[in-house]
Amino acid sequence: MALQLAFSSNAYLNMPIDVAIDHVADIGYQGIELLADVPHAWPAGLLEIQKQAIRDKLAERRMTISNINAFMMNAIADPRQPYWHPGWTDPDPHYRAIRREHTKRALELAAQLGAKTISTEPGGLLADGQNRKTATDIFYDELMPCLETAQRVGVTLLIEPEPGLLIERFDQYLEFAARVDSPWLGLNFDIGHAYCVSEDPAEWVPRMKDHTRHYHFEDIAASRVHHHLVPGEGAIDFSSVFKAIAKHSPDVWITVELYPYRQNPDGAALAARQYLLNCASQANVSIA
């Protein structure tokens, strides 16, 4: 089975989603990760005519939604960090409720657009004086109503471990997933994030295969500082990762996520695809 590559629309924040889909398709990707945020598909403000326009454009370009990214929340524009806030674990229950309700809307949007998964942040930043147990308990309580929505609409909710947030390592994810114990919870396996916390992505692919429903690809410098780079510009061994995925989870979409490159998303998308195709070929792995 040939692996399939997608590109995340969060690199194309300078253009509307229909134009972004055209760009990603023209470069040669078969799928696109749809950003559930401004200016692409903020669920709270998306009209039915806009949803239909997305469906029509995807059909026209024969593109598949690999995943819906509900992690970022630029629409709220929190000055501390627009991607992570409001967080699942924010001490203010009214503020974190924005994250919960956004996630429910993103799940419903995924069902309406035919996407199988959405991804979300792994808890959030620990607030001053907040310990892991308290934050984990809050995350659990906020997430469970979303999993009821996930079951109702038939879309899997994926947690994406992130350096510096509540869940940043795979063992932390496994502990939390065991507590949740729901078939509607899964893992968004970001190989760059794993590399940042010194977990070899290729070694963890088989260990997490029962949980992984989607992959994020980006490169990371040898320093392991969390900054997304175009594949080939960092230190990750993509050939070994391709081999592991082809063996253990070949039916899972791989999305290249390069949101820092919004000033030249086409250049980043093209360079990433060319490099990854070459790495896959060297690893004797087919990409459709």
N, C-alpha and C positions, 0 to 999 in steps of 0.2 A: 504494500500500500504506500502510495506517494504522500509525503507530508505536504501540508498546505500552509502558505504564508499569507498573513494579513498585515495591514499597517494601521496604526491608531490615528484616528482623526484629531487627536489632541495636539498634533504637530501643526495642524492647519487652522489655528484659531484666527488667522487673519482673513479667512474667507468663509462663506456659507457652506453648509454641509453638501449641497448638491454639487458645488464646484469641487469640493474636496474629494468627493466620490469619483468624479471624473479624473482628477489628477492621480489618485491612487490606482485606478483602473488602467489609465494610460501607461503608468510606469510598469505594470505587469502583475500587480498583486491580485489574488483571487478573492480576497476578503478585506473587510474594513472593520475595525473596532470603532463603534459609534460612541462619541462622548455625550453622556447624558448631562450636558451643561451648556451654558452659553458659549459660543453663539450657535451651537449645532442642534442639540435636542434636549433642552432643559424641560423635564417632564411637566413641571407645574405650569408652564406657559406655552406648551405645544398644542396647537390647534389640530383638529382632525385633518384639515386640508394640508397642513404641513407634514403630518404623518404619512398621508397618502403620497405626497410628493417624494418623500424618502423611499417609500415602497416602489414607486414608479421608477425612480432613478436607479435603484439597486437592480430592478428587473431589466431596465434598459442596458445597463452595463454588465449584467450577469454576475453581479457581486453578491457575496454572502456576508452577513454580519457575524463576525467571529465571536464577538462579545460586546456587551454594553458596559462602558466604563462609568460607573457611578461613584468612583473614588473622589474625583475632583469636584469642587463646588465653588468655582469662580463666580457664579451668580450671586453668592452671598457677599463676596468681596471682603472677607475678614482681613484686617490689616496685619494680623500676626503671620498668617501664611494662608493664601487663598485656597490651596489644595486640601489641606487637612481639617479645616474648620468650617462649620461646626463639627466637632468630633463626637464619636460614640460615647466617649467617657467624660465629656465636659461636665464640670460640677453643677452647672445650671441646667436643671431638667427641662426647662422651656427651650433653651438654646439647642441642646442635643436632640430634642424632639424634631427639630428641623431636619437633622440627618436621618432620623428614623423614617419620617414621612416621605422624604425624598427617595429613600431606598424602596419604600413600598411603591411609589409612583414609577420608579425605574423598572421594577419587576413587571408592573402592568404594561409599561411601554414595551419592554422586551417581548412580552407575549403578543402584543398588538403588531409588532414588526417581525415576528418570527425568529427572534433570537433565543438561544437556549440558556444563556447565562448572563448574569451581571456580576461585576466585581466591586468590592467596597474596601474601605480602609480597615486595618486590623485592630480596631479599638481606638487609637488616637494617642495624642501626647499625654503623658501623666502631668496633671496639674500640680502646683506647689502644695506639698503636704499630702498628696494622694498616693497611697501605696498600691502595689500591683493587685492585691486581693480585692480591694475596694473597686478599683477600675475594672477588673475582670468581672466582678459581680454586676456592675452597671452595664457593661457591654453585653453580658448574657441577657439581662432583663430587657434591654432595648432591642436586641436582635431577634428574640423569640417571636414577637408579633410579626416581624418581617418574614420569618420562615413560614408562618401561617399563610401569608400572602403568596410566598413562593410556591407552596403546595397548591394553593387554590388556582394559580395561573399556570402552573407547570413549568416554572423557570427556576434554575438552580442559582443560589446566592453564593458567590465565591469570596472568600477572605484572601486578601493579598498581603502576606507578611512584608513589612517595610522597616528598614533600619531606623531606629530611634523611636518607633511607635510601640504600642503595647505588645503586639505579637510581631516579633522580628525574626524568629527562628522557627524551624520546622517542628522541633519538639514542643514548643509553646503552642503552635497551631494544633498539633495532635492532642495535646492535653485539653485544649478548649473544645475541639471537635468531639472528643469523647464525652465531654460534659453535655454538649448540645444534643448529640445522638440523633441527628436528623439526616435522612437521605437527600434533603434539599439544600444541605450545606456542602460546599466543596472548596477546593483550593485553586487560586490563581497563582501559578508557580512562576515567579519572576526570577529569571536566572541571574540577573544583575544584582538583585537584592540579596539572593543567596550568597553570591560571591562577596558582597560587602561585609557580611557577617561571618566570613571564612567557612562557609559550607559549600563544598564542591558541587556545582549543579549536576554534573554527570553522575556523581555517586548518589545523589538524592533523588534523581528521576525514578529509579526502580522502587525506592523506599516509599515514595509518595504517589505511586501510580494509581492506587485505589482511591485517592482523594482528588487528584489533579484533573481539572476539566478545561483548563486553558493555560497557555504559556505566554509570558511576556519575554521578549528578547531585547536586550540592549547590551552594549559593552560597558565595562568599568575599568578605570585605570588600575595599575598594579598597586597603587596606594590603598585601594579598596574604599576610597571616598565615594559617597553616593552622589554621583553625577552621571547621567545617561550620556553615553558616547555612541557614535555610529559604530556598528560592528566592524572590527578590524582596527579600530583606533585605541583599543584597550588591551587587557590581558586575558580575557576569557577564551578558553579553548572550545570554540563552537563545534569543531568536528566531533569531539568526544560527546558533546551534548546531543548533537544530531543522532549519533549512533545509539545513544541511550533511549532517546525518544522513539526512534524508529523501531527499536526492539520492544519497548514496554508500553508506549502510549501513542501509536502512530495515527490514531483517529482524532487526536486533540489538536485544535487550531493553535498555530504559533503566530502571535502578533508582535510585530516590531514596534516598540514604543519609544519615540524620540521627541517628546514634547519640548525639550530645550531648543529645538531647531526650527522654531516657528518663523524665523526670518528667511530660511531657505529649506522648507520642508521637502520640496521635490528633490533637491540635491542629496539630502540625507536619505530619503526613501530609496532613491536610485542606487546610491553607493551601498546602502545596507543590503539591498536585494542582490546586487552583483556579488558582493563579498560572501553572503550566505549561500548563494547558489554554488559558488566555487568551493566553499567549505563542505557543503553537502556532497558535492561530486567527489572530493578527495576522500570523504568518508564512505563512499559507495552507497549513499542514501539518495533516494529519488524525491524530488520536489515537483509537484504537479504544476 
